[in-house]
Amino acid sequence: MSVARLGRWVRLAALSALIGAGLSAGARAQTTIESREGIALQNQLLQLQQQVQAMQQKLSGVGGSSLGGANLGGGTRSQPPAAASKGAADLLPTLLDRESALEDSVRQLRGQVDELSNQLKKQNDDLTKQIGDLGFRVQTLEGGKPATGAATAPTAAAAAPATGTLGTLPAGKEPVPPRPVVQTPEMVLQQGEVALGKRDYLGAEAAARKVLAVKPVVHAADAHFLLARALSGERDFQGAALAFDDTYKRAPTGPHAQDSLLGMAASFNNLSAKSAACATLDKLRAEFPHRSTEVKQAAAALRQRAGCR
């Protein structure tokens, strides 16, 4: 119903009230009105009052919801239901997409966590097995029993024939230790000569004394000659003179005899025993008239340094 029509009904109600008042006054003032016309007019007024009351009840029920409240009070207009439903419908697919993306991310993360957990468990199992195998092998090599709680070697590996590796040794069988290499006097003397060539005088001395310590002494002249040169390199000229003398006495006609007399004379000269050095050089000339050229040149130079006649 429009506002104009509503105002029309309100005016009719006011008019009926005035007419009622006028009728009551007219009834008292004018007694000439016929009773039939008065009854008809009263009926019309009653009908108008009933219609006005019905309109007022209808307006009071509708005005609080659609015409009252926000529209009549001047407050903020609420969003129409159709617009709200349309906004919710537009937002729903976006929320569903986000939920689906989050679920996919969670599934991927769970898969990665499961994969890492499996890898870690596998590595842990492999490491435990390797430690157990190593403990078993060590206990087997030492001749004892595997420690309590240590992992035992697999049956197939224990039953396999030995192939030279520690993991394939038969259970309970100790490995045969390698035989120590026995060094012969010749080998020791060769090692000493190599050390002397590298100016490792201490190593050469140790090799010579090692040969001389074994009784009976084999290659005594060679060992004394090596010792004499090593002591000379260490500038132990007194010990060198004695070692050269031992070399000469062991083999007066041996291959080291000339060099031993020459070395002994040089040791005496370094000890400032000039006369002893010259006497040794005279002995070298007398016993070896056919000396090598190198020995002759070295002896002549030593004579000059010692001031021999």
Rosetta blueprint (number, residue, H / E / L):
1 M L
2 S L
3 V H
4 A H
5 R H
6 L H
7 G H
8 R H
9 W H
10 V H
11 R H
12 L H
13 A H
14 A H
15 L H
16 S H
17 A H
18 L H
19 I H
20 G H
21 A H
22 G H
23 L H
24 S H
25 A H
26 G H
27 A H
28 R H
29 A H
30 Q L
31 T L
32 T L
33 I L
34 E L
35 S H
36 R H
37 E H
38 G H
39 I H
40 A H
41 L H
42 Q H
43 N H
44 Q H
45 L H
46 L H
47 Q H
48 L H
49 Q H
50 Q H
51 Q H
52 V H
53 Q H
54 A H
55 M H
56 Q H
57 Q H
58 K H
59 L H
60 S H
61 G H
62 V H
63 G H
64 G H
65 S H
66 S H
67 L H
68 G L
69 G L
70 A H
71 N H
72 L H
73 G H
74 G L
75 G L
76 T L
77 R L
78 S L
79 Q L
80 P L
81 P H
82 A H
83 A H
84 A H
85 S H
86 K H
87 G H
88 A H
89 A H
90 D H
91 L H
92 L H
93 P H
94 T H
95 L H
96 L H
97 D H
98 R H
99 E H
100 S H
101 A H
102 L H
103 E H
104 D H
105 S H
106 V H
107 R H
108 Q H
109 L H
110 R H
111 G H
112 Q H
113 V H
114 D H
115 E H
116 L H
117 S H
118 N H
119 Q H
120 L H
121 K H
122 K H
123 Q H
124 N H
125 D H
126 D H
127 L H
128 T H
129 K H
130 Q H
131 I H
132 G H
133 D H
134 L H
135 G H
136 F H
137 R H
138 V H
139 Q H
140 T H
141 L H
142 E L
143 G L
144 G L
145 K L
146 P L
147 A L
148 T L
149 G L
150 A L
151 A L
152 T L
153 A L
154 P L
155 T H
156 A H
157 A H
158 A H
159 A H
160 A L
161 P L
162 A L
163 T L
164 G L
165 T L
166 L H
167 G H
168 T H
169 L L
170 P L
171 A L
172 G L
173 K L
174 E L
175 P L
176 V L
177 P L
178 P L
179 R L
180 P L
181 V L
182 V L
183 Q L
184 T L
185 P H
186 E H
187 M H
188 V H
189 L H
190 Q H
191 Q H
192 G H
193 E H
194 V H
195 A H
196 L H
197 G H
198 K L
199 R L
200 D L
201 Y H
202 L H
203 G H
204 A H
205 E H
206 A H
207 A H
208 A H
209 R H
210 K H
211 V H
212 L H
213 A H
214 V L
215 K L
216 P L
217 V L
218 V L
219 H L
220 A H
221 A H
222 D H
223 A H
224 H H
225 F H
226 L H
227 L H
228 A H
229 R H
230 A H
231 L H
232 S H
233 G H
234 E L
235 R L
236 D L
237 F H
238 Q H
239 G H
240 A H
241 A H
242 L H
243 A H
244 F H
245 D H
246 D H
247 T H
248 Y H
249 K H
250 R H
251 A L
252 P L
253 T L
254 G L
255 P L
256 H L
257 A H
258 Q H
259 D H
260 S H
261 L H
262 L H
263 G H
264 M H
265 A H
266 A H
267 S H
268 F H
269 N H
270 N H
271 L L
272 S L
273 A L
274 K H
275 S H
276 A H
277 A H
278 C H
279 A H
280 T H
281 L H
282 D H
283 K H
284 L H
285 R H
286 A H
287 E H
288 F L
289 P L
290 H L
291 R L
292 S L
293 T H
294 E H
295 V H
296 K H
297 Q H
298 A H
299 A H
300 A H
301 A H
302 L H
303 R H
304 Q H
305 R H
306 A H
307 G L
308 C L
309 R L
